[in-house]
Amino acid sequence: MQQGGGFDLAPGETRDVGNLTVSVLPNGQLRIDASVLIDGRKINCGHISIYDL
């Protein structure tokens, strides 16, 4: 699943999602990667679950 566009941080405050990807790896683990653009800075983060689904 991939998502892009705006999301609400607080009432009246919206930021753009650069990219959000949610996937299940072949070994059954969950992987999430995201990037957010805030005040001209791109922030990336990611997570792979340590628990099998």
ModelCIF file with pLDDT and N, C-alpha, C, O atoms, coordinates in Angstrom:
data_MODEL
#
_entry.id   MODEL 
#
_entity.id                         1 
_entity.type                       polymer 
_entity.pdbx_number_of_molecules   1 
#
_entity_poly.entity_id                      1 
_entity_poly.type                           'polypeptide(L)' 
_entity_poly.nstd_linkage                   no 
_entity_poly.nstd_monomer                   no 
_entity_poly.pdbx_seq_one_letter_code       MQQGGGFDLAPGETRDVGNLTVSVLPNGQLRIDASVLIDGRKINCGHISIYDL 
_entity_poly.pdbx_seq_one_letter_code_can   MQQGGGFDLAPGETRDVGNLTVSVLPNGQLRIDASVLIDGRKINCGHISIYDL 
_entity_poly.pdbx_strand_id                 A 
#
loop_
_entity_poly_seq.entity_id 
_entity_poly_seq.num 
_entity_poly_seq.mon_id 
_entity_poly_seq.hetero 
1 1  MET n 
1 2  GLN n 
1 3  GLN n 
1 4  GLY n 
1 5  GLY n 
1 6  GLY n 
1 7  PHE n 
1 8  ASP n 
1 9  LEU n 
1 10 ALA n 
1 11 PRO n 
1 12 GLY n 
1 13 GLU n 
1 14 THR n 
1 15 ARG n 
1 16 ASP n 
1 17 VAL n 
1 18 GLY n 
1 19 ASN n 
1 20 LEU n 
1 21 THR n 
1 22 VAL n 
1 23 SER n 
1 24 VAL n 
1 25 LEU n 
1 26 PRO n 
1 27 ASN n 
1 28 GLY n 
1 29 GLN n 
1 30 LEU n 
1 31 ARG n 
1 32 ILE n 
1 33 ASP n 
1 34 ALA n 
1 35 SER n 
1 36 VAL n 
1 37 LEU n 
1 38 ILE n 
1 39 ASP n 
1 40 GLY n 
1 41 ARG n 
1 42 LYS n 
1 43 ILE n 
1 44 ASN n 
1 45 CYS n 
1 46 GLY n 
1 47 HIS n 
1 48 ILE n 
1 49 SER n 
1 50 ILE n 
1 51 TYR n 
1 52 ASP n 
1 53 LEU n 
#
_struct_asym.id          A 
_struct_asym.entity_id   1 
#
loop_
_ma_qa_metric.id 
_ma_qa_metric.mode 
_ma_qa_metric.name 
_ma_qa_metric.software_group_id 
_ma_qa_metric.type 
1 global pLDDT . pLDDT 
2 local  pLDDT . pLDDT 
#
_ma_qa_metric_global.metric_id      1 
_ma_qa_metric_global.metric_value   78.66 
_ma_qa_metric_global.model_id       1 
_ma_qa_metric_global.ordinal_id     1 
#
loop_
_ma_qa_metric_local.label_asym_id 
_ma_qa_metric_local.label_comp_id 
_ma_qa_metric_local.label_seq_id 
_ma_qa_metric_local.metric_id 
_ma_qa_metric_local.metric_value 
_ma_qa_metric_local.model_id 
_ma_qa_metric_local.ordinal_id 
A MET 1  2 56.00 1 1  
A GLN 2  2 57.00 1 2  
A GLN 3  2 62.00 1 3  
A GLY 4  2 66.00 1 4  
A GLY 5  2 69.00 1 5  
A GLY 6  2 70.00 1 6  
A PHE 7  2 69.00 1 7  
A ASP 8  2 72.00 1 8  
A LEU 9  2 71.00 1 9  
A ALA 10 2 76.00 1 10 
A PRO 11 2 81.00 1 11 
A GLY 12 2 78.00 1 12 
A GLU 13 2 76.00 1 13 
A THR 14 2 71.00 1 14 
A ARG 15 2 67.00 1 15 
A ASP 16 2 67.00 1 16 
A VAL 17 2 64.00 1 17 
A GLY 18 2 75.00 1 18 
A ASN 19 2 79.00 1 19 
A LEU 20 2 79.00 1 20 
A THR 21 2 86.00 1 21 
A VAL 22 2 88.00 1 22 
A SER 23 2 90.00 1 23 
A VAL 24 2 88.00 1 24 
A LEU 25 2 86.00 1 25 
A PRO 26 2 87.00 1 26 
A ASN 27 2 85.00 1 27 
A GLY 28 2 85.00 1 28 
A GLN 29 2 88.00 1 29 
A LEU 30 2 90.00 1 30 
A ARG 31 2 90.00 1 31 
A ILE 32 2 90.00 1 32 
A ASP 33 2 90.00 1 33 
A ALA 34 2 86.00 1 34 
A SER 35 2 85.00 1 35 
A VAL 36 2 79.00 1 36 
A LEU 37 2 76.00 1 37 
A ILE 38 2 75.00 1 38 
A ASP 39 2 78.00 1 39 
A GLY 40 2 81.00 1 40 
A ARG 41 2 85.00 1 41 
A LYS 42 2 85.00 1 42 
A ILE 43 2 88.00 1 43 
A ASN 44 2 90.00 1 44 
A CYS 45 2 88.00 1 45 
A GLY 46 2 90.00 1 46 
A HIS 47 2 87.00 1 47 
A ILE 48 2 87.00 1 48 
A SER 49 2 86.00 1 49 
A ILE 50 2 77.00 1 50 
A TYR 51 2 74.00 1 51 
A ASP 52 2 65.00 1 52 
A LEU 53 2 59.00 1 53 
#
loop_
_atom_site.group_PDB 
_atom_site.id 
_atom_site.type_symbol 
_atom_site.label_atom_id 
_atom_site.label_alt_id 
_atom_site.label_comp_id 
_atom_site.label_asym_id 
_atom_site.label_entity_id 
_atom_site.label_seq_id 
_atom_site.pdbx_PDB_ins_code 
_atom_site.Cartn_x 
_atom_site.Cartn_y 
_atom_site.Cartn_z 
_atom_site.occupancy 
_atom_site.B_iso_or_equiv 
_atom_site.pdbx_formal_charge 
_atom_site.auth_seq_id 
_atom_site.auth_comp_id 
_atom_site.auth_asym_id 
_atom_site.auth_atom_id 
_atom_site.pdbx_PDB_model_num 
ATOM 1   N N  . MET A 1 1  ? 0.846  -1.160  0.000  1.00 56.00 ? 1  MET A N  1 
ATOM 2   C CA . MET A 1 1  ? 0.000  0.000   0.000  1.00 56.00 ? 1  MET A CA 1 
ATOM 3   C C  . MET A 1 1  ? 0.896  1.229   0.000  1.00 56.00 ? 1  MET A C  1 
ATOM 4   O O  . MET A 1 1  ? 1.872  1.280   0.747  1.00 56.00 ? 1  MET A O  1 
ATOM 5   N N  . GLN A 1 2  ? 0.580  2.212   -0.822 1.00 57.00 ? 2  GLN A N  1 
ATOM 6   C CA . GLN A 1 2  ? 1.298  3.475   -0.829 1.00 57.00 ? 2  GLN A CA 1 
ATOM 7   C C  . GLN A 1 2  ? 0.300  4.609   -0.710 1.00 57.00 ? 2  GLN A C  1 
ATOM 8   O O  . GLN A 1 2  ? -0.804 4.536   -1.250 1.00 57.00 ? 2  GLN A O  1 
ATOM 9   N N  . GLN A 1 3  ? 0.691  5.663   0.004  1.00 62.00 ? 3  GLN A N  1 
ATOM 10  C CA . GLN A 1 3  ? -0.186 6.803   0.242  1.00 62.00 ? 3  GLN A CA 1 
ATOM 11  C C  . GLN A 1 3  ? 0.596  8.081   0.023  1.00 62.00 ? 3  GLN A C  1 
ATOM 12  O O  . GLN A 1 3  ? 1.796  8.125   0.293  1.00 62.00 ? 3  GLN A O  1 
ATOM 13  N N  . GLY A 1 4  ? -0.047 9.099   -0.453 1.00 66.00 ? 4  GLY A N  1 
ATOM 14  C CA . GLY A 1 4  ? 0.560  10.410  -0.603 1.00 66.00 ? 4  GLY A CA 1 
ATOM 15  C C  . GLY A 1 4  ? -0.498 11.474  -0.456 1.00 66.00 ? 4  GLY A C  1 
ATOM 16  O O  . GLY A 1 4  ? -1.688 11.172  -0.542 1.00 66.00 ? 4  GLY A O  1 
ATOM 17  N N  . GLY A 1 5  ? -0.098 12.711  -0.236 1.00 69.00 ? 5  GLY A N  1 
ATOM 18  C CA . GLY A 1 5  ? -1.053 13.810  -0.089 1.00 69.00 ? 5  GLY A CA 1 
ATOM 19  C C  . GLY A 1 5  ? -0.951 14.433  1.280  1.00 69.00 ? 5  GLY A C  1 
ATOM 20  O O  . GLY A 1 5  ? 0.039  14.236  1.983  1.00 69.00 ? 5  GLY A O  1 
ATOM 21  N N  . GLY A 1 6  ? -1.979 15.192  1.671  1.00 70.00 ? 6  GLY A N  1 
ATOM 22  C CA . GLY A 1 6  ? -1.956 15.893  2.945  1.00 70.00 ? 6  GLY A CA 1 
ATOM 23  C C  . GLY A 1 6  ? -2.534 15.073  4.085  1.00 70.00 ? 6  GLY A C  1 
ATOM 24  O O  . GLY A 1 6  ? -3.351 14.179  3.867  1.00 70.00 ? 6  GLY A O  1 
ATOM 25  N N  . PHE A 1 7  ? -2.103 15.385  5.310  1.00 69.00 ? 7  PHE A N  1 
ATOM 26  C CA . PHE A 1 7  ? -2.704 14.796  6.493  1.00 69.00 ? 7  PHE A CA 1 
ATOM 27  C C  . PHE A 1 7  ? -2.733 15.858  7.586  1.00 69.00 ? 7  PHE A C  1 
ATOM 28  O O  . PHE A 1 7  ? -1.903 16.767  7.597  1.00 69.00 ? 7  PHE A O  1 
ATOM 29  N N  . ASP A 1 8  ? -3.689 15.740  8.505  1.00 72.00 ? 8  ASP A N  1 
ATOM 30  C CA . ASP A 1 8  ? -3.869 16.729  9.565  1.00 72.00 ? 8  ASP A CA 1 
ATOM 31  C C  . ASP A 1 8  ? -2.987 16.408  10.762 1.00 72.00 ? 8  ASP A C  1 
ATOM 32  O O  . ASP A 1 8  ? -3.001 15.287  11.270 1.00 72.00 ? 8  ASP A O  1 
ATOM 33  N N  . LEU A 1 9  ? -2.210 17.413  11.216 1.00 71.00 ? 9  LEU A N  1 
ATOM 34  C CA . LEU A 1 9  ? -1.407 17.275  12.427 1.00 71.00 ? 9  LEU A CA 1 
ATOM 35  C C  . LEU A 1 9  ? -2.185 17.768  13.640 1.00 71.00 ? 9  LEU A C  1 
ATOM 36  O O  . LEU A 1 9  ? -2.126 17.171  14.714 1.00 71.00 ? 9  LEU A O  1 
ATOM 37  N N  . ALA A 1 10 ? -2.901 18.847  13.458 1.00 76.00 ? 10 ALA A N  1 
ATOM 38  C CA . ALA A 1 10 ? -3.713 19.479  14.499 1.00 76.00 ? 10 ALA A CA 1 
ATOM 39  C C  . ALA A 1 10 ? -4.812 20.250  13.771 1.00 76.00 ? 10 ALA A C  1 
ATOM 40  O O  . ALA A 1 10 ? -4.721 20.449  12.559 1.00 76.00 ? 10 ALA A O  1 
ATOM 41  N N  . PRO A 1 11 ? -5.843 20.684  14.484 1.00 81.00 ? 11 PRO A N  1 
ATOM 42  C CA . PRO A 1 11 ? -6.894 21.444  13.815 1.00 81.00 ? 11 PRO A CA 1 
ATOM 43  C C  . PRO A 1 11 ? -6.316 22.626  13.029 1.00 81.00 ? 11 PRO A C  1 
ATOM 44  O O  . PRO A 1 11 ? -5.627 23.475  13.594 1.00 81.00 ? 11 PRO A O  1 
ATOM 45  N N  . GLY A 1 12 ? -6.600 22.672  11.729 1.00 78.00 ? 12 GLY A N  1 
ATOM 46  C CA . GLY A 1 12 ? -6.138 23.755  10.880 1.00 78.00 ? 12 GLY A CA 1 
ATOM 47  C C  . GLY A 1 12 ? -4.700 23.648  10.421 1.00 78.00 ? 12 GLY A C  1 
ATOM 48  O O  . GLY A 1 12 ? -4.203 24.564  9.765  1.00 78.00 ? 12 GLY A O  1 
ATOM 49  N N  . GLU A 1 13 ? -4.016 22.569  10.738 1.00 76.00 ? 13 GLU A N  1 
ATOM 50  C CA . GLU A 1 13 ? -2.610 22.403  10.351 1.00 76.00 ? 13 GLU A CA 1 
ATOM 51  C C  . GLU A 1 13 ? -2.447 21.118  9.559  1.00 76.00 ? 13 GLU A C  1 
ATOM 52  O O  . GLU A 1 13 ? -2.630 20.024  10.093 1.00 76.00 ? 13 GLU A O  1 
ATOM 53  N N  . THR A 1 14 ? -2.102 21.251  8.279  1.00 71.00 ? 14 THR A N  1 
ATOM 54  C CA . THR A 1 14 ? -1.949 20.104  7.383  1.00 71.00 ? 14 THR A CA 1 
ATOM 55  C C  . THR A 1 14 ? -0.536 20.074  6.823  1.00 71.00 ? 14 THR A C  1 
ATOM 56  O O  . THR A 1 14 ? 0.029  21.117  6.495  1.00 71.00 ? 14 THR A O  1 
ATOM 57  N N  . ARG A 1 15 ? 0.035  18.885  6.713  1.00 67.00 ? 15 ARG A N  1 
ATOM 58  C CA . ARG A 1 15 ? 1.352  18.689  6.104  1.00 67.00 ? 15 ARG A CA 1 
ATOM 59  C C  . ARG A 1 15 ? 1.204  17.685  4.975  1.00 67.00 ? 15 ARG A C  1 
ATOM 60  O O  . ARG A 1 15 ? 0.263  16.892  4.944  1.00 67.00 ? 15 ARG A O  1 
ATOM 61  N N  . ASP A 1 16 ? 2.157  17.734  4.044  1.00 67.00 ? 16 ASP A N  1 
ATOM 62  C CA . ASP A 1 16 ? 2.166  16.786  2.937  1.00 67.00 ? 16 ASP A CA 1 
ATOM 63  C C  . ASP A 1 16 ? 2.984  15.560  3.294  1.00 67.00 ? 16 ASP A C  1 
ATOM 64  O O  . ASP A 1 16 ? 4.065  15.662  3.875  1.00 67.00 ? 16 ASP A O  1 
ATOM 65  N N  . VAL A 1 17 ? 2.452  14.397  2.938  1.00 64.00 ? 17 VAL A N  1 
ATOM 66  C CA . VAL A 1 17 ? 3.203  13.159  3.040  1.00 64.00 ? 17 VAL A CA 1 
ATOM 67  C C  . VAL A 1 17 ? 3.962  13.007  1.732  1.00 64.00 ? 17 VAL A C  1 
ATOM 68  O O  . VAL A 1 17 ? 3.356  13.008  0.661  1.00 64.00 ? 17 VAL A O  1 
ATOM 69  N N  . GLY A 1 18 ? 5.278  12.878  1.806  1.00 75.00 ? 18 GLY A N  1 
ATOM 70  C CA . GLY A 1 18 ? 6.045  12.636  0.597  1.00 75.00 ? 18 GLY A CA 1 
ATOM 71  C C  . GLY A 1 18 ? 5.765  11.244  0.074  1.00 75.00 ? 18 GLY A C  1 
ATOM 72  O O  . GLY A 1 18 ? 5.551  11.055  -1.123 1.00 75.00 ? 18 GLY A O  1 
ATOM 73  N N  . ASN A 1 19 ? 5.765  10.265  0.971  1.00 79.00 ? 19 ASN A N  1 
ATOM 74  C CA . ASN A 1 19 ? 5.517  8.882   0.585  1.00 79.00 ? 19 ASN A CA 1 
ATOM 75  C C  . ASN A 1 19 ? 5.308  8.062   1.846  1.00 79.00 ? 19 ASN A C  1 
ATOM 76  O O  . ASN A 1 19 ? 6.015  8.244   2.837  1.00 79.00 ? 19 ASN A O  1 
ATOM 77  N N  . LEU A 1 20 ? 4.352  7.174   1.809  1.00 79.00 ? 20 LEU A N  1 
ATOM 78  C CA . LEU A 1 20 ? 4.126  6.223   2.892  1.00 79.00 ? 20 LEU A CA 1 
ATOM 79  C C  . LEU A 1 20 ? 3.908  4.867   2.252  1.00 79.00 ? 20 LEU A C  1 
ATOM 80  O O  . LEU A 1 20 ? 2.989  4.691   1.452  1.00 79.00 ? 20 LEU A O  1 
ATOM 81  N N  . THR A 1 21 ? 4.753  3.907   2.603  1.00 86.00 ? 21 THR A N  1 
ATOM 82  C CA . THR A 1 21 ? 4.649  2.560   2.062  1.00 86.00 ? 21 THR A CA 1 
ATOM 83  C C  . THR A 1 21 ? 4.511  1.570   3.207  1.00 86.00 ? 21 THR A C  1 
ATOM 84  O O  . THR A 1 21 ? 5.310  1.578   4.144  1.00 86.00 ? 21 THR A O  1 
ATOM 85  N N  . VAL A 1 22 ? 3.504  0.724   3.128  1.00 88.00 ? 22 VAL A N  1 
ATOM 86  C CA . VAL A 1 22 ? 3.288  -0.349  4.105  1.00 88.00 ? 22 VAL A CA 1 
ATOM 87  C C  . VAL A 1 22 ? 3.293  -1.655  3.323  1.00 88.00 ? 22 VAL A C  1 
ATOM 88  O O  . VAL A 1 22 ? 2.537  -1.809  2.364  1.00 88.00 ? 22 VAL A O  1 
ATOM 89  N N  . SER A 1 23 ? 4.148  -2.601  3.733  1.00 90.00 ? 23 SER A N  1 
ATOM 90  C CA . SER A 1 23 ? 4.213  -3.869  3.013  1.00 90.00 ? 23 SER A CA 1 
ATOM 91  C C  . SER A 1 23 ? 4.524  -5.006  3.979  1.00 90.00 ? 23 SER A C  1 
ATOM 92  O O  . SER A 1 23 ? 5.008  -4.792  5.091  1.00 90.00 ? 23 SER A O  1 
ATOM 93  N N  . VAL A 1 24 ? 4.235  -6.207  3.524  1.00 88.00 ? 24 VAL A N  1 
ATOM 94  C CA . VAL A 1 24 ? 4.560  -7.417  4.283  1.00 88.00 ? 24 VAL A CA 1 
ATOM 95  C C  . VAL A 1 24 ? 5.711  -8.099  3.550  1.00 88.00 ? 24 VAL A C  1 
ATOM 96  O O  . VAL A 1 24 ? 5.609  -8.395  2.360  1.00 88.00 ? 24 VAL A O  1 
ATOM 97  N N  . LEU A 1 25 ? 6.799  -8.343  4.264  1.00 86.00 ? 25 LEU A N  1 
ATOM 98  C CA . LEU A 1 25 ? 7.979  -8.972  3.682  1.00 86.00 ? 25 LEU A CA 1 
ATOM 99  C C  . LEU A 1 25 ? 7.736  -10.464 3.473  1.00 86.00 ? 25 LEU A C  1 
ATOM 100 O O  . LEU A 1 25 ? 6.841  -11.031 4.100  1.00 86.00 ? 25 LEU A O  1 
ATOM 101 N N  . PRO A 1 26 ? 8.514  -11.113 2.605  1.00 87.00 ? 26 PRO A N  1 
ATOM 102 C CA . PRO A 1 26 ? 8.320  -12.545 2.345  1.00 87.00 ? 26 PRO A CA 1 
ATOM 103 C C  . PRO A 1 26 ? 8.377  -13.409 3.610  1.00 87.00 ? 26 PRO A C  1 
ATOM 104 O O  . PRO A 1 26 ? 7.761  -14.474 3.662  1.00 87.00 ? 26 PRO A O  1 
ATOM 105 N N  . ASN A 1 27 ? 9.111  -12.954 4.624  1.00 85.00 ? 27 ASN A N  1 
ATOM 106 C CA . ASN A 1 27 ? 9.189  -13.737 5.864  1.00 85.00 ? 27 ASN A CA 1 
ATOM 107 C C  . ASN A 1 27 ? 8.037  -13.440 6.810  1.00 85.00 ? 27 ASN A C  1 
ATOM 108 O O  . ASN A 1 27 ? 8.012  -13.950 7.930  1.00 85.00 ? 27 ASN A O  1 
ATOM 109 N N  . GLY A 1 28 ? 7.063  -12.606 6.370  1.00 85.00 ? 28 GLY A N  1 
ATOM 110 C CA . GLY A 1 28 ? 5.875  -12.324 7.168  1.00 85.00 ? 28 GLY A CA 1 
ATOM 111 C C  . GLY A 1 28 ? 6.005  -11.126 8.084  1.00 85.00 ? 28 GLY A C  1 
ATOM 112 O O  . GLY A 1 28 ? 5.088  -10.852 8.860  1.00 85.00 ? 28 GLY A O  1 
ATOM 113 N N  . GLN A 1 29 ? 7.114  -10.400 8.022  1.00 88.00 ? 29 GLN A N  1 
ATOM 114 C CA . GLN A 1 29 ? 7.262  -9.216  8.865  1.00 88.00 ? 29 GLN A CA 1 
ATOM 115 C C  . GLN A 1 29 ? 6.678  -7.986  8.170  1.00 88.00 ? 29 GLN A C  1 
ATOM 116 O O  . GLN A 1 29 ? 6.633  -7.912  6.943  1.00 88.00 ? 29 GLN A O  1 
ATOM 117 N N  . LEU A 1 30 ? 6.232  -7.028  8.978  1.00 90.00 ? 30 LEU A N  1 
ATOM 118 C CA . LEU A 1 30 ? 5.639  -5.795  8.484  1.00 90.00 ? 30 LEU A CA 1 
ATOM 119 C C  . LEU A 1 30 ? 6.723  -4.737  8.310  1.00 90.00 ? 30 LEU A C  1 
ATOM 120 O O  . LEU A 1 30 ? 7.572  -4.571  9.186  1.00 90.00 ? 30 LEU A O  1 
ATOM 121 N N  . ARG A 1 31 ? 6.703  -4.014  7.176  1.00 90.00 ? 31 ARG A N  1 
ATOM 122 C CA . ARG A 1 31 ? 7.666  -2.941  6.925  1.00 90.00 ? 31 ARG A CA 1 
ATOM 123 C C  . ARG A 1 31 ? 6.897  -1.660  6.622  1.00 90.00 ? 31 ARG A C  1 
ATOM 124 O O  . ARG A 1 31 ? 5.959  -1.658  5.825  1.00 90.00 ? 31 ARG A O  1 
ATOM 125 N N  . ILE A 1 32 ? 7.312  -0.561  7.278  1.00 90.00 ? 32 ILE A N  1 
ATOM 126 C CA . ILE A 1 32 ? 6.702  0.745   7.054  1.00 90.00 ? 32 ILE A CA 1 
ATOM 127 C C  . ILE A 1 32 ? 7.814  1.751   6.775  1.00 90.00 ? 32 ILE A C  1 
ATOM 128 O O  . ILE A 1 32 ? 8.759  1.871   7.555  1.00 90.00 ? 32 ILE A O  1 
ATOM 129 N N  . ASP A 1 33 ? 7.701  2.468   5.669  1.00 90.00 ? 33 ASP A N  1 
ATOM 130 C CA . ASP A 1 33 ? 8.638  3.527   5.308  1.00 90.00 ? 33 ASP A CA 1 
ATOM 131 C C  . ASP A 1 33 ? 7.836  4.792   5.029  1.00 90.00 ? 33 ASP A C  1 
ATOM 132 O O  . ASP A 1 33 ? 6.815  4.744   4.344  1.00 90.00 ? 33 ASP A O  1 
ATOM 133 N N  . ALA A 1 34 ? 8.300  5.930   5.562  1.00 86.00 ? 34 ALA A N  1 
ATOM 134 C CA . ALA A 1 34 ? 7.578  7.182   5.365  1.00 86.00 ? 34 ALA A CA 1 
ATOM 135 C C  . ALA A 1 34 ? 8.549  8.337   5.187  1.00 86.00 ? 34 ALA A C  1 
ATOM 136 O O  . ALA A 1 34 ? 9.669  8.317   5.696  1.00 86.00 ? 34 ALA A O  1 
ATOM 137 N N  . SER A 1 35 ? 8.092  9.349   4.450  1.00 85.00 ? 35 SER A N  1 
ATOM 138 C CA . SER A 1 35 ? 8.821  10.613  4.361  1.00 85.00 ? 35 SER A CA 1 
ATOM 139 C C  . SER A 1 35 ? 7.791  11.729  4.457  1.00 85.00 ? 35 SER A C  1 
ATOM 140 O O  . SER A 1 35 ? 6.712  11.647  3.870  1.00 85.00 ? 35 SER A O  1 
ATOM 141 N N  . VAL A 1 36 ? 8.138  12.778  5.207  1.00 79.00 ? 36 VAL A N  1 
ATOM 142 C CA . VAL A 1 36 ? 7.245  13.908  5.427  1.00 79.00 ? 36 VAL A CA 1 
ATOM 143 C C  . VAL A 1 36 ? 8.016  15.181  5.123  1.00 79.00 ? 36 VAL A C  1 
ATOM 144 O O  . VAL A 1 36 ? 9.180  15.310  5.503  1.00 79.00 ? 36 VAL A O  1 
ATOM 145 N N  . LEU A 1 37 ? 7.376  16.122  4.441  1.00 76.00 ? 37 LEU A N  1 
ATOM 146 C CA . LEU A 1 37 ? 7.992  17.413  4.142  1.00 76.00 ? 37 LEU A CA 1 
ATOM 147 C C  . LEU A 1 37 ? 7.450  18.439  5.128  1.00 76.00 ? 37 LEU A C  1 
ATOM 148 O O  . LEU A 1 37 ? 6.255  18.732  5.124  1.00 76.00 ? 37 LEU A O  1 
ATOM 149 N N  . ILE A 1 38 ? 8.336  18.996  5.986  1.00 75.00 ? 38 ILE A N  1 
ATOM 150 C CA . ILE A 1 38 ? 7.939  19.986  6.991  1.00 75.00 ? 38 ILE A CA 1 
ATOM 151 C C  . ILE A 1 38 ? 8.835  21.207  6.840  1.00 75.00 ? 38 ILE A C  1 
ATOM 152 O O  . ILE A 1 38 ? 10.055 21.113  6.977  1.00 75.00 ? 38 ILE A O  1 
ATOM 153 N N  . ASP A 1 39 ? 8.231  22.339  6.561  1.00 78.00 ? 39 ASP A N  1 
ATOM 154 C CA . ASP A 1 39 ? 8.962  23.599  6.409  1.00 78.00 ? 39 ASP A CA 1 
ATOM 155 C C  . ASP A 1 39 ? 10.161 23.455  5.470  1.00 78.00 ? 39 ASP A C  1 
ATOM 156 O O  . ASP A 1 39 ? 11.240 23.975  5.754  1.00 78.00 ? 39 ASP A O  1 
ATOM 157 N N  . GLY A 1 40 ? 9.969  22.751  4.355  1.00 81.00 ? 40 GLY A N  1 
ATOM 158 C CA . GLY A 1 40 ? 11.018 22.588  3.359  1.00 81.00 ? 40 GLY A CA 1 
ATOM 159 C C  . GLY A 1 40 ? 12.035 21.508  3.671  1.00 81.00 ? 40 GLY A C  1 
ATOM 160 O O  . GLY A 1 40 ? 12.931 21.268  2.861  1.00 81.00 ? 40 GLY A O  1 
ATOM 161 N N  . ARG A 1 41 ? 11.932 20.843  4.822  1.00 85.00 ? 41 ARG A N  1 
ATOM 162 C CA . ARG A 1 41 ? 12.848 19.758  5.191  1.00 85.00 ? 41 ARG A CA 1 
ATOM 163 C C  . ARG A 1 41 ? 12.135 18.424  5.019  1.00 85.00 ? 41 ARG A C  1 
ATOM 164 O O  . ARG A 1 41 ? 10.984 18.268  5.426  1.00 85.00 ? 41 ARG A O  1 
ATOM 165 N N  . LYS A 1 42 ? 12.821 17.475  4.420  1.00 85.00 ? 42 LYS A N  1 
ATOM 166 C CA . LYS A 1 42 ? 12.266 16.130  4.237  1.00 85.00 ? 42 LYS A CA 1 
ATOM 167 C C  . LYS A 1 42 ? 12.784 15.241  5.368  1.00 85.00 ? 42 LYS A C  1 
ATOM 168 O O  . LYS A 1 42 ? 13.989 15.137  5.593  1.00 85.00 ? 42 LYS A O  1 
ATOM 169 N N  . ILE A 1 43 ? 11.854 14.608  6.068  1.00 88.00 ? 43 ILE A N  1 
ATOM 170 C CA . ILE A 1 43 ? 12.190 13.713  7.174  1.00 88.00 ? 43 ILE A CA 1 
ATOM 171 C C  . ILE A 1 43 ? 11.776 12.306  6.776  1.00 88.00 ? 43 ILE A C  1 
ATOM 172 O O  . ILE A 1 43 ? 10.618 12.069  6.432  1.00 88.00 ? 43 ILE A O  1 
ATOM 173 N N  . ASN A 1 44 ? 12.720 11.370  6.824  1.00 90.00 ? 44 ASN A N  1 
ATOM 174 C CA . ASN A 1 44 ? 12.462 9.975   6.478  1.00 90.00 ? 44 ASN A CA 1 
ATOM 175 C C  . ASN A 1 44 ? 12.485 9.124   7.736  1.00 90.00 ? 44 ASN A C  1 
ATOM 176 O O  . ASN A 1 44 ? 13.256 9.388   8.659  1.00 90.00 ? 44 ASN A O  1 
ATOM 177 N N  . CYS A 1 45 ? 11.646 8.113   7.770  1.00 88.00 ? 45 CYS A N  1 
ATOM 178 C CA . CYS A 1 45 ? 11.694 7.144   8.856  1.00 88.00 ? 45 CYS A CA 1 
ATOM 179 C C  . CYS A 1 45 ? 11.193 5.804   8.327  1.00 88.00 ? 45 CYS A C  1 
ATOM 180 O O  . CYS A 1 45 ? 10.483 5.744   7.323  1.00 88.00 ? 45 CYS A O  1 
ATOM 181 N N  . GLY A 1 46 ? 11.564 4.752   9.004  1.00 90.00 ? 46 GLY A N  1 
ATOM 182 C CA . GLY A 1 46 ? 11.143 3.422   8.604  1.00 90.00 ? 46 GLY A CA 1 
ATOM 183 C C  . GLY A 1 46 ? 11.138 2.487   9.796  1.00 90.00 ? 46 GLY A C  1 
ATOM 184 O O  . GLY A 1 46 ? 11.763 2.764   10.820 1.00 90.00 ? 46 GLY A O  1 
ATOM 185 N N  . HIS A 1 47 ? 10.435 1.387   9.657  1.00 87.00 ? 47 HIS A N  1 
ATOM 186 C CA . HIS A 1 47 ? 10.345 0.401   10.736 1.00 87.00 ? 47 HIS A CA 1 
ATOM 187 C C  . HIS A 1 47 ? 10.077 -0.972  10.120 1.00 87.00 ? 47 HIS A C  1 
ATOM 188 O O  . HIS A 1 47 ? 9.266  -1.105  9.204  1.00 87.00 ? 47 HIS A O  1 
ATOM 189 N N  . ILE A 1 48 ? 10.749 -1.962  10.620 1.00 87.00 ? 48 ILE A N  1 
ATOM 190 C CA . ILE A 1 48 ? 10.447 -3.356  10.289 1.00 87.00 ? 48 ILE A CA 1 
ATOM 191 C C  . ILE A 1 48 ? 10.096 -4.055  11.586 1.00 87.00 ? 48 ILE A C  1 
ATOM 192 O O  . ILE A 1 48 ? 10.862 -4.003  12.548 1.00 87.00 ? 48 ILE A O  1 
ATOM 193 N N  . SER A 1 49 ? 8.942  -4.709  11.624 1.00 86.00 ? 49 SER A N  1 
ATOM 194 C CA . SER A 1 49 ? 8.522  -5.369  12.845 1.00 86.00 ? 49 SER A CA 1 
ATOM 195 C C  . SER A 1 49 ? 9.467  -6.518  13.178 1.00 86.00 ? 49 SER A C  1 
ATOM 196 O O  . SER A 1 49 ? 10.038 -7.148  12.287 1.00 86.00 ? 49 SER A O  1 
ATOM 197 N N  . ILE A 1 50 ? 9.620  -6.778  14.460 1.00 77.00 ? 50 ILE A N  1 
ATOM 198 C CA . ILE A 1 50 ? 10.450 -7.906  14.885 1.00 77.00 ? 50 ILE A CA 1 
ATOM 199 C C  . ILE A 1 50 ? 9.597  -9.147  15.106 1.00 77.00 ? 50 ILE A C  1 
ATOM 200 O O  . ILE A 1 50 ? 10.114 -10.220 15.418 1.00 77.00 ? 50 ILE A O  1 
ATOM 201 N N  . TYR A 1 51 ? 8.299  -8.993  14.945 1.00 74.00 ? 51 TYR A N  1 
ATOM 202 C CA . TYR A 1 51 ? 7.368  -10.101 15.152 1.00 74.00 ? 51 TYR A CA 1 
ATOM 203 C C  . TYR A 1 51 ? 6.809  -10.539 13.811 1.00 74.00 ? 51 TYR A C  1 
ATOM 204 O O  . TYR A 1 51 ? 6.426  -9.698  12.998 1.00 74.00 ? 51 TYR A O  1 
ATOM 205 N N  . ASP A 1 52 ? 6.757  -11.826 13.569 1.00 65.00 ? 52 ASP A N  1 
ATOM 206 C CA . ASP A 1 52 ? 6.152  -12.337 12.343 1.00 65.00 ? 52 ASP A CA 1 
ATOM 207 C C  . ASP A 1 52 ? 4.641  -12.154 12.414 1.00 65.00 ? 52 ASP A C  1 
ATOM 208 O O  . ASP A 1 52 ? 4.038  -12.311 13.476 1.00 65.00 ? 52 ASP A O  1 
ATOM 209 N N  . LEU A 1 53 ? 4.038  -11.821 11.280 1.00 59.00 ? 53 LEU A N  1 
ATOM 210 C CA . LEU A 1 53 ? 2.569  -11.683 11.214 1.00 59.00 ? 53 LEU A CA 1 
ATOM 211 C C  . LEU A 1 53 ? 1.929  -13.026 11.061 1.00 59.00 ? 53 LEU A C  1 
ATOM 212 O O  . LEU A 1 53 ? 0.704  -13.122 10.987 1.00 59.00 ? 53 LEU A O  1 
#
